[in-house]
């Protein structure tokens, strides 16, 4: 099963990587599916493609550098041509997303917002009727006073759990923040929830990516289907 899922992720990544053209400035996402994108672009770079990439995490930066992809910082880049990233959920019809399982949601949203297009790669397990149906919503919070932020989020109808690293200590993002994994269940109005999370003191960012994805490359048993917004 795991091998089948990996093959689907690889197929979606290879499909999206074909959109990258010479000279482009490309945002690179974080997570298991995004790793396949980096590998696909690395092969194209070694075959002669010239691009510059802005990574969304230290892990992605190290992987891209190992693949021979030239890197730049967002501060020096301006507008990006496109970003390719994975997703934890893709909402059918709207192409709204939940993201953040890889712990880089803040940087991912910043890079996506700086891009002319956001291309999402995913396998068909990620397609849902409503966001929150199969994944928790990661919410990045300031470590100082995080229990207060957690209580306020729970008042919105969630069960909020502090993400922990393998050794049991609180997981920290590349920016030094904590993540609360919040179970809301299927979300009736993602826009309303996003605005309430945005207004919660102590919240840095959340994993609701609404109206951001331009295109989704979704891999299933029959191949890759492309959805556009």
N, C-alpha and C positions, 0 to 999 in steps of 0.2 A: 504493500500500500504506500509506504513512504517513498519507494522508488518511483511509483506511478505519479505521485504528487510532484516529486522533483522534476520528472520529465515534463509535466504540464507547465510548471514554473519556467523551466528552460525554454519551452516552446513559446510562451508568452513573451519572455525576455528577448528571445531572438527576433520575434516579430516586431517588437517596439524598437529594438536597436537599429533596424533597417531605416527608421525615420531620420536618423542622425546623418547629416550631410557635412562634407568638408568645410572646415572653418567655423563650425558651430560652437557656441558656448553652451554647455550642457550641465544641468543639475543632476547629481547622482543621489538616489535615495539610500535608505538604510534598511537592512533586514534580509531575510533568506531569499526572497524573490529578487530583490535589488542586487544581490550578489551575482546572480546569473546575468543581469544586465551589464554589470561591470566586466564580467568575463567575456560576454559577447562583444562589447566595445573594445576590450583589450585585443581580441583576435583581429578586429577590423583595423585597429591602430597599427598592429604589427604588420598588417598587409598593406599599410600605406595611408590610412585615413588620418588626417590631421584635425584634431579637436582640442578644446580646452574644457576641463570639467571643474565644477564646484561641488565638493562633497558635502553631505549633510551630517557627517559624524566623523570622529577620528578613525573608527574602524573602516568606514568606506574610503577615507583618504588613504589609509595604509594599503588597502586592497587595490585601489585604482593605481597607486604609485607602483605597486608590484607588477601590475599588468602593463605598465609603460605608458599610462595615460597622463598627459600633462595637466597639472592642477593649478587653480587660481583661487583666491579668496573672494568671497562675495563683495567685500569692501572695494576691491579693485576692478570688479567686473561690470557693474551696471546691469542692464536688462539681459536676461538669459534667453536663448532661443527656445529651449524647452527643458523640462525636467522629466526624468523617467523614475518612477518610484512604485513600490508595492502598496498594498492596502490590506487591512484586516477584514473589512467589509466593503462591498460595493452595492449601493441601493439601486435596484432595478428601476429604470425609467429616468431617475434624476441624475444618476452617476455621483451622488453624494457618497462620501467615504467616512469610515472610521480608520484611524491610523494611530500608531504609537506603541505597538507591541515591542518594536525594536528599541524603544527608549529615546528616539531622536525626533519626536513630534514637533518640538518648537523649531528646531533648525529646518526640518522638512517643510513646515508651513511657511517659514520665512523665504526659503529658496523657491518653493512653488509659487509664492505670491510675486516673486521677482521675475518669473518666467512668462513668456508670451503664451506658452502652452504647457499643460501638465499631462503627461502620458502615464497611465496606470497599467501595471502588469499584475495579473492575478490568475489563480486557477479557479475553476468553477465552484469550489466549495465556498468561495467568498461572496457569492451573489446572494442577496437577501431582499425580501420584500420591504422590510423596514430596518433602519439602522438600530443597533442594540440587540437584534434578535439572536445573534450568536457570539457576539464579542462584547467585552467590557469596554467602556470608554476611558482611555487614559487621560488623566488630568494632571498636568505638571504644576507643582506648587512650591512656594518658598519653604525651605526647611523651618524657618522661624515661625512658630505658631501653627504648624501644619494641622494639628488636631482640630483647631478652630475652623480651618478651611474645610476639613473633612466633615465636620458636623453640619456646616452650612450646605455642603453638597448633598449630604444625606437628607437634609430637609427638603431638597428638590425631588426626592423620591428614589435615591440610589442607595446601594450598599457599597461603601467606599473602603477599600483595603489598601494599605500601604504596600507598595511593591518592595520586595527585599531581594538582595543579591544571594548568591549560592551559600555564602557564609552566614546568612541571617541578618546582616546589617542592612539598613535601608539602601535600596538601589539609588544611585545618583546619576543624573544625566551628565552629558559632557559639559553642561552649563552649571553643574553643581546643585541642581534642584532634585526634589523628590517627585515620585509619581504615585498618584492614587488611582488604582484600577477600579472603576465605578460601574456597578451592574445596575442599569436602569430598566432592562428588558426592552422590548420593542418600543421605539420612540415615536410617538404620534406627531410631534411637531419639533423636528430637529433644530429649526431656526430659532424657535422660542427658547429651547434648552440652551443652545449656544449663547444666546444673548444673556441668559441668567448666569451661565458659567463665566462669561466675560466680565460680568458685574460683581463677581464674588471676590472679595478682598483676599489676597494671598495666592490666587490662581494666576499662574504665568501664561499658560496656554492649555488648550484641550485638543483632543483627538478627533473632533468633528470637522471634517474638511468639506465644506458645503459650497457648491457652485464653483469649485476650483478645477476639477478634472475636465479636460477637454475631450479625452479619448481613453477608452479602456480596452486593453488587449486581454481577453479572457480565454484561457485555454481549457478545453474539455476533451472528452473522448473522441469527438469528431474533428478536433483541430482547434484553431484559434479564431474566435469571433471578435470582431471589432465593433464597439459601441461608441457613438459620438454624441456630444451634447451640442 
